[in-house]
């Protein structure tokens, strides 16, 4: 298996490393191969001081996969705030590469992919709302129902 350096997006904030989601790093192409979830890969930030960091493979999204996956659960969406407030049904970013709005939102797979997208396409957060759609399986507890006692 041939190895080469690739660019990857950090999927989520990693406070221990002081790394924010959306940061682009240079790392091994081996992160694209199936591996043990605990395996760590060395990486260096693309545009900061060259400091060696180590990431688990699931923390990095290869740039070749940017805007290619749309998960069915646990994703983020972008909403045009002005159109949303007007009640317009075509208020979601539905084609992120063309910046097209539509009724069906594009599903961003991680905080990092969304943050990188906003920077890469130079979009203002003041114009957009973000939404997170999570599956019930990711919730640790359900909120109490209104007007009813919570079941134990």
C-alpha positions as CSV (number, residue, x, y, z in Angstrom):
1,X,0.0,0.0,0.0
2,X,1.5,3.3,-1.1
3,X,1.6,6.2,1.4
4,X,1.4,9.9,0.6
5,X,0.5,13.1,2.4
6,X,-3.1,14.4,2.1
7,X,-5.0,17.3,3.4
8,X,-7.7,16.6,6.0
9,X,-10.3,18.6,8.0
10,X,-10.5,18.2,11.7
11,X,-14.1,17.0,12.3
12,X,-14.6,18.2,15.9
13,X,-13.0,20.4,18.5
14,X,-10.2,18.7,20.5
15,X,-9.6,20.9,23.6
16,X,-6.7,18.7,24.8
17,X,-4.8,19.6,21.6
18,X,-6.2,23.1,21.4
19,X,-7.5,22.3,18.0
20,X,-10.8,23.6,16.5
21,X,-13.1,21.8,14.1
22,X,-12.5,23.0,10.6
23,X,-8.7,23.2,10.9
24,X,-6.9,21.7,7.8
25,X,-4.0,19.5,8.6
26,X,-1.5,17.5,6.5
27,X,-1.5,13.8,7.4
28,X,-1.0,10.3,6.1
29,X,-3.2,8.9,3.3
30,X,-3.5,5.8,5.6
31,X,-6.3,7.5,7.5
32,X,-8.5,6.6,4.4
33,X,-8.0,2.9,5.1
34,X,-10.1,0.9,7.6
35,X,-8.3,0.6,10.9
36,X,-8.6,0.3,14.6
37,X,-10.5,3.3,16.0
38,X,-7.8,3.9,18.6
39,X,-5.0,4.1,16.1
40,X,-3.5,7.6,16.0
41,X,-2.0,9.4,13.0
42,X,0.5,12.2,13.0
43,X,-0.5,15.5,11.4
44,X,0.7,19.1,11.1
45,X,-1.5,22.1,10.7
46,X,-1.4,23.4,7.2
47,X,-1.3,27.2,8.0
48,X,0.1,27.4,11.5
49,X,3.4,26.8,13.2
50,X,4.6,23.3,12.4
51,X,3.7,21.4,15.5
52,X,3.3,17.6,15.4
53,X,-0.2,16.5,16.5
54,X,-1.7,13.0,16.7
55,X,-5.3,12.3,15.8
56,X,-7.5,9.3,15.8
57,X,-8.6,8.4,12.2
58,X,-12.3,9.3,12.9
59,X,-11.3,12.9,13.9
60,X,-10.1,13.6,10.4
61,X,-12.1,14.0,7.2
62,X,-10.0,13.7,4.1
63,X,-10.4,16.7,1.9
64,X,-11.3,14.4,-1.0
65,X,-14.5,13.5,1.0
66,X,-15.5,17.2,1.5
67,X,-19.2,17.7,0.6
68,X,-19.5,14.1,-0.7
69,X,-21.2,12.4,2.3
70,X,-24.6,13.1,3.6
71,X,-25.4,11.1,6.7
72,X,-28.9,10.1,7.5
73,X,-28.6,10.8,11.2
74,X,-26.5,13.2,13.3
75,X,-25.8,16.0,10.8
76,X,-25.8,19.8,10.5
77,X,-27.7,22.1,8.1
78,X,-27.5,25.7,7.0
79,X,-30.6,27.9,6.8
80,X,-30.8,31.3,5.1
81,X,-32.0,33.4,8.1
82,X,-33.9,36.0,6.1
83,X,-35.9,33.5,4.0
84,X,-36.5,31.4,7.2
85,X,-38.0,34.3,9.0
86,X,-40.2,35.1,6.0
87,X,-41.5,31.6,6.0
88,X,-40.1,30.8,2.6
89,X,-39.9,27.0,2.1
90,X,-36.7,27.2,0.0
91,X,-34.5,28.4,2.8
92,X,-32.0,25.6,3.1
93,X,-28.6,25.4,1.5
94,X,-29.3,22.4,-0.7
95,X,-26.4,22.5,-3.1
96,X,-23.4,23.8,-1.2
97,X,-21.0,24.0,-4.2
98,X,-23.5,26.2,-6.2
99,X,-24.7,28.0,-3.0
100,X,-28.2,27.0,-4.1
101,X,-31.2,27.2,-1.8
102,X,-33.9,24.6,-1.8
103,X,-36.5,22.7,0.3
104,X,-34.2,19.8,1.1
105,X,-31.1,20.8,3.1
106,X,-27.6,19.5,2.4
107,X,-26.5,17.4,5.4
108,X,-23.0,18.3,6.6
109,X,-21.4,15.4,8.4
110,X,-19.5,17.3,11.1
111,X,-18.8,20.6,12.8
112,X,-15.4,20.6,11.0
113,X,-16.9,20.2,7.5
114,X,-19.4,23.0,8.2
115,X,-16.8,25.4,9.6
116,X,-14.4,24.7,6.7
117,X,-17.3,25.2,4.2
118,X,-18.2,28.6,5.8
119,X,-14.5,29.7,5.6
120,X,-13.8,28.3,2.1
121,X,-16.9,29.9,0.6
122,X,-16.5,33.0,2.7
123,X,-20.1,32.9,4.1
124,X,-21.2,35.1,6.9
125,X,-22.7,33.5,10.0
126,X,-24.9,36.5,10.4
127,X,-26.8,35.5,7.2
128,X,-27.2,31.9,8.2
129,X,-28.6,29.8,11.0
130,X,-27.2,26.4,11.7
131,X,-29.2,23.4,12.8
132,X,-28.1,20.1,14.2
133,X,-30.2,17.0,13.6
134,X,-29.4,14.1,16.0
135,X,-30.8,10.6,16.3
136,X,-32.4,9.6,19.6
137,X,-29.7,7.1,20.1
138,X,-27.1,9.9,20.7
139,X,-29.2,11.5,23.5
140,X,-28.2,10.5,27.0
141,X,-31.6,11.5,28.4
142,X,-34.9,12.7,27.1
143,X,-36.3,16.0,28.3
144,X,-39.4,15.7,30.5
145,X,-42.7,15.9,28.7
146,X,-44.9,19.0,29.3
147,X,-47.8,18.5,31.6
148,X,-46.9,14.9,32.5
149,X,-44.7,13.4,35.1
150,X,-41.6,11.9,33.7
151,X,-41.5,8.1,33.7
152,X,-38.7,6.4,35.6
